[in-house]
């Protein structure tokens, strides 16, 4: 039959169901042989041949009544897997067969067949496999394979320790274990690939909860029950515990599933994480992190528990508690996490001379350091005492720190840097790992505090705890950073030369004699930490150098490390633009480099060439590109010079907000010190204007909806302002900047960040004071701002110009009388108040034209004819303007004019007091009445009485008796503090209370 398969296309016209009939015949043969090993293997060969020739068979010839021949393979695999389940695992021994009992090769073929279907792009087939019993059988085979004994060194002891048949059986068992583990891994990756709902993530989290806790989980969520999750019934029926290797893999899957959960938490704000599930995972992670067996530490098992704890903290640290919606979800579990982290940090004790290092203890210590960094970064450690204890546990001992200059070629100082093992039995391939982990943690926490990612309280604790022996600490970090950078370079050169099969080599190193002396974990840790350690070492060395005299030995010692560290920092920065480098563009590796480069480019300019600074600057502009702009617009405007053509700028398109803001701060610092550092200002203007042109051609309103874009735009405007204030002037650029801001002033004013509006006004104010704009254009821009109601910008453009103010009075009148736009009216009143207070030269024009309007608007607001939500604020602003008008009239010697003005004002105040009443004196029930408005009116009358008693008396004499009585009552109440002087009610005498 297998021989005929390649020729089936010849009989297709006569027999359309030939493929299905062949599959049915094979199934019948396998069943008749009771799944004999040789027959099963031949059947898999047949189906393999059939799948190869699927291209020659059309789809309509491969099925009959909707039945797929591939299901025959799954049926055979299911029967084989079911027959291999032992009574201990499945508790159904009646299903065991005899002919295929010991045939591990059949199991291997069945598992490989299942994996081939899992890796297909056929989604219905994958869901059918997931909902079938195949997965239950697969997990049972995996756990049974974990219990087999393997002879890894059997060729050296063949015939002495075991028979050849036992060795073959052990070899096949190991192959089966590898295939099953690979299949389960493929199942997990396929389930996590392109997931659109949270079901797949919760499936694996619930699976891990059952395997690790072996308890019922019906109380997790009313919407997510165990009947809806895969493998639920199977695992709930188990009475025995799982092997620790099986639990190890399940914890790994849970950690990776949590990373996928993080994607949903970003996009779905309303979703609440199942609280009991998270509580169970945290409890499990903390328990596994301290797991022991027979008073021995299970370091391999503890490490995966710490990895799960790290994923939980990273993903759920900013999630609100669904029960309170105000506190963080992880806050109640901090006291449970701290002992697990403390236990991991105590797994390495370098202060004990007789301590014997256990295998895997260093990796556990490194995982504990990672958990500590995330806890502090997410600001979950509020207890200063607990924070101090954990920081002391990671600080390296004085004996492990280095204190010597950077070795020159031929200098014997290289041997002084080599870290030597403390004992003969110490594992020399990982003896550097704990030192690297400690220095990595210390430097990372310092940089985190320096960049302001943690609270000020936590930053102070970090600085105080790490102040001891900063000289040796910085040099040790520098040595680790340099070696880590060299290891990354060696690995990169190895990858570029694909034909080179020689082992990895490193020509020179500081802390070790040969790269062969380092295990994989140590090399990976040194690669990852070189950015943080280099930046911390440079910042600390630079600060210590400023405290030392130039001729002191310590100053010369520190100076020797500066140049190598700069090379490391530049290499780390450029590696993020190289696709071939294994670099991670995140806050921990990229932001510190930008921070240090900013310090170098502004405070230590002599350490870098001008061309190097300009090349770095061009790359920074690619980092701070606005989000929400199409790639085509970016490519049209952000054209790199030849200096950046060798870099792949697309690798930094999706950096974190913190990293982009660090790049913005770098550009600001360069623009402020451009003249001192001899940086080409034309290059800076070219990049700034291209970025502004990009957002001008896009929808600025949609771009400014993103808070990050608002901060980036504000940073660019600050950079432009620094260049404008420099000695080199560009009149055309100044006009362009002014037009850009005026055309988009409304959007900038309505932005969420008020600092953007302040920066824009500063640039406009500079452009006006620089006399670059003509009077004609200035008048045009001012009237345009007045028409749009942007009074703050209008005030900057006017700059005490009487002609522009007179032309803008009509717009003021329209804005003040506007009863539909409250903000516009209040803004106009505030502007009038500021003008009259700041410049007395404009006061006569303002008061003469707008004075009656202010009084009328004050009356309308006070009597509730204009119903603003902020009516009290509008009345308070009007009364301030009226006070300014009264003070202006006092400057003239015309007493009759002053009395006439007060007469009008007092009539308006009397009407407002009568409508609103006074606090505790005269309560009114009129619609919208507010005693606060009556108190404001009374305070004005009291102010006039105390400042100008003569004019007050003359004005009162001209008023009607009723008005005069109201004002006298108001003044008297204001001077007495609105006390209620009504007589107290006397208590009646209760005669019944007296008893004889």
C-alpha positions, 0 to 999 in steps of 0.5 A, a space after each residue: 500500500 505504501 508503494 502504491 501511494 505515489 501512484 494514487 493520482 492515476 486512479 483518482 478519476 475512477 475512485 474519488 475516495 481512494 485516500 480515505 479507503 486506504 486509511 481505513 484499511 490501515 486502521 483495520 490492520 492495526 486494530 487486528 494486530 492489537 497494536 503490535 509494535 511492527 504493525 504500528 511502525 509500518 502504519 506510521 510510515 504509511 501515513 508519513 508517505 501519504 502526507 508527503 504526497 498530499 500535494 498530488 491529491 486534490 482536497 475533494 479526493 481526500 475526504 468522504 462525508 467530512 472525514 479527514 484521513 489525518 484523523 486516522 493517525 490521531 486515532 492510532 496515536 490515541 490508542 497507543 498513548 492510552 495503552 501506555 498509561 500505567 495503573 498508577 497514573 490512569 487508574 484504568 488498568 483494563 485498557 492496557 494491551 500486551 503486545 505494545 506494552 514495552 514498545 517505547 518506539 511506538 510511543 515516540 512515533 505517536 508523540 511525534 505525530 501529535 506534535 506534527 498536528 499541533 504545529 499545523 496552521 489548522 486551527 480547528 484541528 488544534 482545537 479538536 486535539 486540545 479538547 480531546 483526551 490526547 493531552 491527558 494521555 500526553 501528560 501522563 506519558 510525560 510523567 511516567 517518562 520522568 521516572 525512568 532511569 537514564 544511563 548518560 555514561 553507559 558507553 564507558 561502563 558497557 557490560 559492567 553496570 548494565 546489560 546492553 538491552 537495558 542501555 537501549 531501553 534507557 536511551 529510548 526512554 530518554 528520547 521519549 522524554 525529550 519528544 514529549 517535552 518538546 510536544 508539550 512545549 509546542 502545545 503551549 507556544 501554539 496556544 499563546 500564539 496570536 491569542 485574542 481572548 484571555 481563555 488560553 492564558 487562564 487555561 495554563 494558569 489554572 493548570 499550574 494551580 491544580 498541578 502545584 496545589 492539587 486542590 479544587 478551583 471552582 471558587 476562582 471566578 463565576 465566569 471562568 469555571 473548571 468545566 471550561 478549561 482543558 485538562 480539568 477533569 483529568 487532573 482533579 481525579 488524581 490522588 497522588 502528587 506530581 513529580 517535581 520535574 513535572 511541576 518545574 515545567 508547569 511553573 515555567 509555563 505559568 511564568 510565560 503565561 503571565 507575560 502574555 497576561 500583561 498584554 491583555 492588562 494593557 489593552 483592557 482596563 476594565 478586566 479584573 484579574 481573578 483574585 483567588 488565582 493570583 493569591 494561589 500563584 503567589 503562595 505557590 511561588 513563595 513556597 517553591 522558592 524555599 523548597 527543601 527535601 530531606 534538609 537539602 535545598 532544591 536550588 533548581 526548583 527554587 530558581 523556577 519558583 523565583 522566576 514565577 514570583 518575578 513574573 507575578 511582580 512584573 505583571 501585576 505590580 500596577 494592577 488595582 485590587 478588584 475588591 477596593 479599586 484603590 490599593 495595589 493588588 500585590 500589597 497584601 502579599 508583600 509580607 509573604 514575598 519578602 521571606 522568599 526573596 530574603 531566602 534567595 539572597 542568603 543562598 550565597 554566603 561569602 563571609 563564611 570561610 568553611 561554607 561549601 557552595 552547592 550546585 545552583 545556589 548562585 543562580 538562585 542568588 541571581 534570581 533573588 537579586 532580580 526579584 529585589 530590583 523589581 520590588 524596589 522599581 515598582 515601589 512595593 517596599 514601603 518598609 524602610 527597615 525591611 528594605 535596609 535588610 535586603 540591601 545589606 544582603 546584596 552588598 558585596 563584601 570588602 574582600 571581593 571588591 577590587 582596588 587597582 588601576 586599569 592595567 596597561 599593556 604589559 602591566 602586571 596589574 592584570 593579575 591583581 584583578 583576577 577573582 580567585 576561588 576561595 577554596 579548592 572545591 569551589 565551582 570555578 566556572 560560576 564563582 563570579 556569578 554572585 559578585 556579578 549579581 551583587 554589583 549588577 543589583 547595586 548599580 541598577 538600584 543606583 541608576 534607578 534612583 538617579 533617574 527618578 523611577 522610585 520615590 524620594 524616600 526609597 532613593 535616600 535609603 539606597 544612597 545611604 546604604 551603598 555609601 561604604 567603600 564607593 571607590 572599590 565598588 565603582 572600580 569593581 563595577 567598571 571591571 565587570 562592565 568591561 569584561 561583559 562588553 568584551 564577551 558580547 563582542 566575542 559572541 558577535 564576532 562568532 556569529 558573524 563568521 558562520 563557518 568558524 567552528 572553533 570554540 569561543 575565544 576572548 583575547 583579553 579579560 580582567 576578572 578571569 583568565 579564559 572564557 572557558 572558565 565561565 559557565 553559561 549563566 555567568 556569561 549571560 549575566 555579564 552580558 546583561 549587566 554591562 550597561 548598568 554597571 558601566 553607567 554606575 561606575 562612570 557616574 561614581 568615578 566622575 563624582 569621586 574625581 571631582 572630590 580629589 586633587 589632580 595630583 592625588 593617587 586616587 585621582 590618577 587611579 580613577 582617571 585610568 578607568 574613564 576611557 575604557 568605560 566610555 568605550 563600553 557605554 558607546 558600544 552599549 548605546 550603538 548596539 541598540 541600533 544593530 539588529 545582529 546584536 542581542 541587546 534589549 531595548 528597555 529601561 534597564 539597558 538603554 536609559 542609563 546609557 542615554 543618561 551618562 551620554 548626556 553628562 559626558 556631552 554637557 559636562 565632560 565635552 573633552 572626552 568625546 569628539 564633536 563628530 561623535 556627539 553629533 552622530 549620537 544626537 542624530 540617533 537621539 532624534 530617531 528615538 524621540 519620534 512621535 507616536 501615531 505617525 505613519 512610517 512613510 511620513 517619518 521616512 520622508 522627513 527624518 532622513 539620516 546623514 551618512 553618519 547614521 546610515 550604518 544603524 538600523 533606527 527601526 529597532 528603537 521605534 517601540 521603546 519605553 516612555 522612560 527611555 524616550 524622555 531620557 533622549 528628550 533630556 539629552 537633546 535639551 542639554 545639548 541645545 542649552 550648551 550648543 555654543 560652549 560645546 561647538 555643536 553645529 546649531 544648523 544641524 540641531 535646527 534641521 532636526 527640530 524643524 523636520 520633527 515639527 514639520 512632521 506633526 504639522 502635516 499630520 493631525 496634531 489634535 490626535 497626536 496631542 491626545 497621547 501624553 507621551 507626545 505632549 511631553 516630547 513636543 514640550 521638550 522640542 520646544 524647550 530645545 528650540 527656545 534654548 537655541 533661539 536665546 543663543 548668540 547665533 540668530 536665525 530670523 527666518 527660523 524664528 518666524 517659522 517657529 512663531 507661525 507654527 505656535 500661533 497656528 496651533 495655539 488653540 490645540 496647544 492651549 487645550 493640551 493635557 499638560 500645562 507646561 506645553 502652553 507655558 513653553 509655547 508662550 515663552 517662545 512667543 514672548 521671545 519672538 516679540 521682544 526680539 523685534 523680528 515681527 513687524 507691527 503689521 503682522 503683530 497686529 494681525 496675530 493679536 487680533 487673530 488670538 483675540 478672535 479665537 479667545 486666546 487671551 494669554 497669548 494675546 497679552 504677550 503679543 500686545 506688549 503694551 501697544 495701545 493701538 492693538 488694545 483699542 482694536 481688540 476691545 470689541 472682542 473683549 466685549 463679545 467674550 464678556 457677554 458670552 453666556 454659552 462659553 464660561 471659560 472664554 468669559 472668565 479668561 477675558 475678565 482675568 486678562 482685563 484684570 492683569 492688564 489693569 494691574 500690570 500697566 497703568 498706561 492702558 487702564 484709562 482706555 480699558 476702564 473708559 470702554 469696558 468699565 460699564 460692561 464690567 458693572 453690567 456683567 457683575 450685576 447679571 452674574 450677581 442676580 443670577 441672570 447669567 448662570 455659570 457654574 463658576 459664577 462666584 469666581 466671575 463676580 470676584 474677578 469683576 469686583 477686583 476690576 471695580 476696585 482697580 477702577 476706583 483706585 484709578 479715579 482716586 488719582 484725579 482731583 475731581 471729587 464729583 467724578 469719584 462720587 458719581 462713580 461710587 454712586 453707580 457702583 453702590 446701586 449695583 452692590 445694593 441690588 446684589 446684596 438684596 438678591 443674595 443676602 448676607 451670611 448669618 444675617 439675611 438669608 434669601 431664598 431667591 433662585 441661585 442666591 449665594 450669601 458669598 456674593 453679598 459678602 463680596 459686595 459688603 467687603 467692597 463697601 468696607 474697603 471704600 469706607 476705610 480707604 476714603 471715608 470722606 468720599 464714602 460719606 459724600 456718596 452715601 448722602 446722595 443715595 436713597 434712604 432705602 439703599 443707604 440702609 442696606 449698605 449700612 447694614 452690610 458694612 456693619 455686618 462685615 465689620 462685626 464678622 457677620 455675628 448673629 446677635 439674636 437673643 438666646 432662647 430661654 429654657 422653660 422651667 419644667 415644674 414636673 421635674 421637681 419632686 417633694 
